C-alpha cells in the first residue's frame, strides 16, 4: 500500500505538467493537507520519511522557482529561513548530523514551501476567493465526517487510514480522548486541540465569505432543499469546533471573530475602544483563571478542565531549568529531556524554547510581529470593503492563533497552515487591481507587428 503515496504525487505532477502550480496547490495540496492524516509516513533507506503532504509538495516545490520573478524581498524571508535552519542546527548539536538533516528537510516542507505557496500562488493571481472556498469546504467535510467521534469515541479517519495505508508507519500514536463522557473530535488532524485550531480558522474565513461573496449568499445546498450552503457550513463548523471540547481554540476563535468583524465598519473609533476594553477584560479574566488553576497541584489520575489548566500553568515551572540548560539552541525536537508526568508541552512558545532555544523563539516572535506590522501598513492601501475586511480577517486569525498557542502546541496540519498565512499576509494586495504577474500572463506569448519597408 506504500504505492498509494504516488497518487497525490502524480496528481500534483499532472497540474505542474499542465503549467500551473496554482492548480496543484488548490486541487492537490489543500485536499491532501486538510483531509488526510499527516502522521503516516513511508521511510525509504537513507532518505527522510515522507507522508502524503510531502509527496504533494515535491512537484510544487520544483515549480516555485519559476514564480520568483515577482518576488519582493522582505525581512520575514530571512526570519523564516533562519527558523528552518535552526531546526537542523538544534537537532544536529544534540543528536547527530544525519538526524539533524532529516529534521531540516521536515522543516523545509512544513515551513518554507508552505510559506512560498502563500507568498507566490494566491494574491498575485486573484485566487483569494477560490482558496478560501476550498479551505472552508474541505474543513467542513472533515468536520462533518469527524462528528461521529463525539458519540462513538472512534476516529473514522484513523480507522480508515490504518487499513488503507497499511505498510506505512504512524509516527505519532494518536488516540481519542474523552471528556464529559464524550469523545473529543479530532478528525484527520491528530488531536482535538489541533482540530479546534483548524475549525476555528475555517469559521473566521467563512464569515468573510458570507459577507463578501454573492455565491455564498444565494447558493443552495440542493435544488430541492431551500437551505443555503453558507448556513449549513457554518453550523457544521461551529458544531465541530464545539465537539473538540478545547477551550484554547474556543477562546482563539472568539478573539479572531471579534477582530475580523472590525473590518466591516468604515469608522472604527468607538468600536475599537470597545474591543480594547473587551480584550483587557478577557486578559484579566485569563490571568485570574490561571492563578486559580495554579493554586493546586496537577494530579495524573484526574482528567477535568481544572486539572488540565493546572497542567499548563505548571509547565513553565517544571521546564524552566531545561530551558535555561538548553541555552541559545535548545535540545532539538527528538532529544529534549522530558519531565515525568509532563510529557506533552501544551504551549507552542515553551515548546520552541525547549527544542530550539532562545534563538528559535526570537525568530518565531519576529515572524509574528513582522506579519502584524505588514497588516497594519496594508490598511492604508485597502480602500474597498472586501479588502479592508479581509485584512482584518487575516489579522484576527493571526492574533487568535497567537493567543491559542499559549495553551496548545502547533503540529500536524496547523503548522503549514500558519506558514501559508505568513506568506499570504506578505503578498496581500487590493483584490481588484491586477498584479504584474496577471498582466504578463494575459499577454500573448507571440505577437505580430506591422513593419513598413
C-alpha positions in Angstrom: 0.0 0.0 0.0 3.0 2.3 0.0 2.4 2.9 -3.6 -0.7 5.0 -2.6 1.9 7.7 -1.8 2.4 8.1 -5.5 -1.2 9.1 -6.1 -1.1 12.6 -4.7 2.4 13.0 -6.2 1.1 12.1 -9.7 -1.9 14.4 -9.3 0.2 17.3 -8.3 2.7 16.5 -11.1 -0.1 16.5 -13.6 -1.1 20.0 -12.7 2.6 21.1 -12.8 3.0 19.5 -16.2 0.0 21.4 -17.4 1.9 24.5 -16.3 0.0 25.6 -13.2 1.5 25.3 -9.7 -1.6 27.3 -8.6 -3.9 24.5 -9.7 -1.7 21.9 -8.0 -1.8 24.0 -4.8 -5.6 24.3 -5.0 -6.6 20.9 -6.2 -3.9 18.6 -4.9 -2.1 20.1 -1.9 -5.1 21.6 0.0 -7.2 18.4 -0.2 -4.3 16.2 0.9 -3.4 18.6 3.7 -6.9 19.0 5.1 -8.4 15.5 4.6 -5.6 13.0 5.1 -3.9 12.4 8.5 -0.3 13.6 8.4 1.1 11.1 10.9 1.5 8.3 8.5 4.9 8.2 6.8 6.9 6.0 4.5 10.6 5.7 5.2 12.9 4.6 2.4 16.5 3.6 3.3 18.9 6.5 3.6 16.1 9.0 2.8 13.9 11.2 5.0 10.5 9.9 5.8 7.7 11.3 3.6 4.0 11.5 4.1 1.2 12.4 1.7 1.6 16.1 2.2 5.3 15.9 1.4 4.7 13.9 -1.8 2.2 16.5 -3.0 4.5 19.4 -2.3 7.5 18.0 -4.1 6.3 18.8 -7.7 5.1 22.2 -6.4 8.5 23.0 -4.9 10.1 22.2 -8.2 7.9 24.7 -10.0 8.1 27.5 -7.4 11.4 29.0 -8.8 9.6 30.0 -12.0 7.4 32.3 -9.9 10.3 34.1 -8.2 10.4 36.7 -10.9 7.6 38.6 -8.9 9.4 38.1 -5.6 9.9 41.2 -3.5 12.3 40.5 -0.6 11.1 41.2 2.9 12.7 40.9 6.4 10.4 38.0 7.3 12.0 35.9 4.5 15.2 35.9 6.5 13.5 35.1 9.8 11.7 32.1 8.2 14.8 30.8 6.5 16.8 31.0 9.7 13.9 29.4 11.7 14.0 26.4 9.4 17.8 26.2 9.6 17.5 26.5 13.4 15.6 23.2 13.5 18.5 21.4 11.8 21.2 23.0 13.9 19.5 22.3 17.2 18.9 18.7 16.3 22.5 18.2 15.0 24.0 19.6 18.1 22.2 17.2 20.4 21.9 14.0 18.3 23.9 13.7 15.0 24.1 15.3 11.6 22.0 12.6 9.9 19.1 13.2 12.3 19.6 17.0 12.0 19.4 16.7 8.2 16.1 14.8 8.4 14.6 17.4 10.8 15.9 20.2 8.5 14.2 18.5 5.5 10.9 18.3 7.5 11.2 22.0 8.4 11.6 22.9 4.7 8.5 21.0 3.6 6.4 22.2 6.6 7.7 25.7 6.9 9.5 27.1 3.8 7.4 25.6 1.0 4.0 26.4 2.5 5.3 30.0 3.1 6.3 30.2 -0.5 2.9 28.9 -1.7 1.1 31.5 0.4 3.5 34.2 -0.9 3.5 33.4 -4.6 0.4 31.5 -5.6 -2.6 33.3 -4.2 -2.9 37.1 -4.2 -0.9 37.8 -7.3 -3.3 35.5 -9.3 -6.5 36.8 -7.8 -7.1 33.4 -6.2 -8.1 34.7 -2.8 -11.8 33.6 -3.0 -11.0 30.3 -4.7 -8.5 29.4 -1.9 -10.8 30.5 0.9 -13.7 28.5 -0.6 -11.6 25.4 -1.0 -10.2 25.6 2.6 -13.7 26.2 4.1 -15.4 23.4 2.2 -12.6 20.8 2.8 -12.5 21.6 6.6 -16.3 21.4 6.7 -16.2 18.0 5.1 -13.6 16.8 7.6 -15.8 18.3 10.5 -19.0 16.5 9.4 -17.3 13.2 8.9 -15.4 13.5 12.2 -18.5 14.3 14.3 -19.1 10.5 14.6 -16.1 10.5 17.1 -18.2 12.5 19.6 -20.7 9.8 20.5 -18.9 6.7 19.3 -15.4 7.6 20.6 -13.9 6.2 17.5 -12.0 8.3 14.9 -13.2 7.2 11.5 -10.2 8.9 9.7 -7.8 6.9 11.9 -9.7 3.7 11.4 -9.8 4.0 7.6 -6.2 5.1 7.2 -4.8 2.3 9.4 -6.3 -0.2 6.9 -5.9 1.8 3.7 -2.3 2.9 4.4 -1.1 -0.5 5.7 2.6 -0.6 5.3 3.2 3.0 6.2 4.4 3.9 9.8 2.4 6.0 12.2 5.0 8.3 13.8 2.6 9.6 16.4 0.1 7.2 18.0 -2.9 9.5 18.4 -5.9 8.2 20.4 -9.4 9.5 21.0 -9.5 11.5 24.3 -12.7 11.6 26.4 -14.2 14.5 28.3 -17.7 15.0 29.7 -18.4 11.4 28.8 -17.9 12.0 25.0 -15.1 11.6 22.6 -13.3 14.8 21.6 -13.5 15.3 17.9 -10.1 15.3 16.2 -10.9 14.5 12.6 -7.8 14.0 10.4 -5.8 16.5 12.5 -4.4 14.1 15.1 -5.5 15.7 18.3 -8.7 17.5 19.4 -6.7 20.7 20.2 -5.2 20.8 16.7 -8.7 20.1 15.2 -10.1 23.0 17.2 -7.4 25.3 15.8 -8.3 24.3 12.2 -12.0 24.5 12.7 -11.6 28.0 14.3 -9.7 29.3 11.3 -12.4 28.0 8.9 -15.2 29.7 10.9 -13.5 33.1 10.5 -12.8 32.5 6.8 -16.5 31.5 6.3 -17.7 34.7 8.0 -15.7 36.7 5.5 -17.1 34.7 2.5 -20.7 35.1 3.8 -20.4 38.9 3.8 -18.4 39.5 0.6 -19.1 36.8 -1.9 -22.5 36.7 -3.7 -22.1 33.0 -4.5 -22.3 32.2 -0.8 -25.4 34.3 -0.4 -27.6 32.6 -3.0 -26.1 29.1 -3.3 -28.5 26.4 -2.0 -27.3 23.0 -0.7 -29.5 21.3 -3.3 -32.2 22.4 -5.7 -34.9 20.6 -3.7 -33.8 21.9 -0.3 -34.4 25.6 0.4 -31.3 25.7 2.7 -28.4 27.9 1.9 -25.0 26.3 1.8 -23.4 29.1 3.9 -25.7 28.2 6.8 -25.1 24.5 6.6 -21.3 25.0 6.6 -21.5 27.5 9.5 -23.5 25.0 11.6 -21.2 22.2 10.7 -18.0 24.1 11.6 -19.5 25.6 14.8 -20.7 22.1 16.0 -17.3 20.5 15.1 -15.5 23.3 16.9 -17.6 22.7 20.0 -17.2 19.0 19.9 -13.4 19.3 20.2 -14.1 20.4 23.8 -10.9 22.5 23.6 -11.1 25.8 25.5 -7.9 27.3 24.0 -9.2 27.1 20.4 -12.6 28.3 21.5 -11.1 31.4 23.0 -8.9 31.9 20.0 -11.8 31.6 17.6 -13.9 34.2 19.6 -11.0 36.7 19.6 -10.4 36.1 15.9 -14.1 36.7 15.1 -14.3 39.9 17.1 -11.2 41.4 15.4 -12.2 40.2 11.9 -15.7 41.9 12.3 -14.0 45.2 12.9 -13.3 45.2 9.2 -17.0 45.5 8.5 -17.1 49.0 10.0 -16.0 52.1 8.0 -15.2 54.1 11.1 -13.5 52.2 13.9 -13.2 54.7 16.7 -15.9 53.6 19.1 -15.8 50.0 18.1 -12.0 49.9 18.6 -12.4 51.3 22.2 -14.9 48.6 23.0 -12.7 45.9 21.5 -9.8 47.1 23.6 -11.9 47.0 26.7 -13.1 43.5 25.8 -9.5 42.3 25.3 -8.3 43.8 28.5 -11.2 42.2 30.5 -10.6 38.9 28.7 -6.8 39.1 29.5 -7.5 39.9 33.2 -10.0 37.0 33.4 -7.5 34.7 31.8 -4.8 35.8 34.3 -7.2 35.3 37.2 -8.1 31.8 35.9 -4.5 30.8 35.5 -3.7 32.0 39.1 -6.7 30.0 40.3 -5.7 26.9 38.4 -2.1 27.2 39.6 -3.2 27.1 43.3 -3.3 23.4 43.2 -1.0 20.6 42.1 -1.6 18.6 38.9 -2.9 15.1 39.6 -2.1 12.5 36.9 -5.1 10.4 38.0 -7.7 13.0 37.1 -8.9 14.5 33.8 -11.0 17.5 34.2 -10.8 21.2 33.0 -9.3 22.4 36.2 -6.6 19.7 36.2 -5.6 20.5 32.5 -5.4 24.2 33.4 -3.1 23.4 36.3 -1.0 21.2 34.0 -0.4 24.1 31.6 0.3 26.6 34.4 2.9 24.4 35.9 4.7 23.7 32.6 6.8 26.8 32.8 7.9 25.9 36.3 8.9 22.3 35.6 10.6 23.1 32.2 12.3 26.3 33.3 15.5 24.6 34.3 15.5 22.7 31.0 15.1 25.9 29.0 18.0 27.5 30.8 20.2 24.4 30.3 19.3 24.4 26.6 20.6 27.9 26.1 20.6 29.5 22.7 19.9 26.4 20.5 17.8 24.2 22.8 17.8 20.4 22.8 16.3 19.6 19.4 13.0 18.0 18.5 13.8 14.4 19.3 16.3 14.6 22.1 14.9 17.1 24.6 14.5 15.9 28.1 11.0 15.3 29.3 9.7 15.7 32.9 7.8 12.8 34.3 4.1 13.5 34.1 4.6 16.4 31.8 5.5 14.7 28.5 3.3 16.9 26.4 4.4 20.6 26.2 1.0 22.2 25.5 2.4 25.7 24.8 3.9 26.5 21.5 6.2 29.2 22.8 7.6 27.0 25.6 7.9 24.1 23.1 10.1 26.3 20.8 12.2 27.4 23.8 12.9 23.8 24.8 13.6 22.5 21.3 15.1 25.5 19.5 16.3 27.6 22.4 16.2 31.4 22.7 17.2 31.8 19.0 14.3 29.8 17.8 11.7 31.7 19.9 13.2 35.1 18.9 12.9 34.2 15.3 9.3 33.0 15.8 8.3 36.2 17.6 9.9 38.3 14.9 7.8 36.5 12.3 4.6 37.2 14.2 5.4 40.9 14.8 6.5 41.3 11.2 3.2 39.9 10.0 1.2 42.2 12.2 3.2 45.2 11.0 2.6 44.2 7.4 -1.2 44.0 8.0 -1.1 47.4 9.7 0.7 49.0 6.8 -1.6 47.3 4.3 -4.7 49.1 5.7 -3.6 52.3 4.1 -3.8 50.7 0.6 -7.1 48.8 1.2 -9.8 51.1 0.1 -12.7 48.7 -0.7 -14.9 47.0 1.8 -13.8 43.5 0.9 -10.1 44.3 1.0 -10.4 46.0 4.4 -12.5 43.2 5.8 -10.0 40.6 4.5 -7.1 42.4 6.1 -8.9 42.4 9.5 -9.8 38.7 8.9 -6.2 37.7 8.4 -5.2 39.8 11.4 -7.9 38.3 13.5 -6.8 34.7 12.6 -3.2 35.6 13.4 -4.0 37.2 16.8 -6.3 34.4 17.7 -3.5 31.9 16.9 -1.1 33.9 19.0 -3.4 33.6 21.9 -4.2 30.0 21.3 -0.6 29.0 21.0 -0.1 30.0 24.7 -2.3 27.0 25.6 -1.7 24.5 22.8 1.1 23.2 20.6 1.2 23.6 16.8 1.8 20.5 14.8 0.4 18.4 12.0 -1.9 20.5 9.7 -1.9 23.8 11.7 1.8 24.2 11.2 1.8 24.5 7.4 -1.4 26.5 7.6 0.3 29.0 9.9 3.2 29.5 7.4 0.8 29.7 4.5 -0.8 32.5 6.4 2.5 34.2 6.9 3.2 34.2 3.2 -0.4 35.3 2.3 -0.1 38.3 4.6 3.2 39.4 2.9 1.6 39.1 -0.6 -1.6 40.9 0.4 -2.8 43.4 -2.2 -6.1 45.0 -3.4 -8.2 42.2 -4.9 -9.4 44.1 -8.0 -6.1 45.5 -9.0 -4.3 43.2 -11.5 -0.7 42.3 -10.4 2.3 42.3 -12.8 2.0 38.5 -12.8 -1.6 38.7 -14.1 -0.8 41.3 -16.7 2.1 39.3 -18.1 0.1 36.1 -18.1 -2.7 37.8 -20.0 -0.4 38.9 -22.8 0.1 36.6 -25.8 3.4 34.8 -25.9 4.0 35.6 -29.5 2.7 38.6 -31.5 2.9 40.2 -34.9 3.6 43.8 -35.7 3.3 45.7 -39.0 6.7 46.7 -40.4 6.8 49.4 -43.2 9.5 49.0 -45.8 
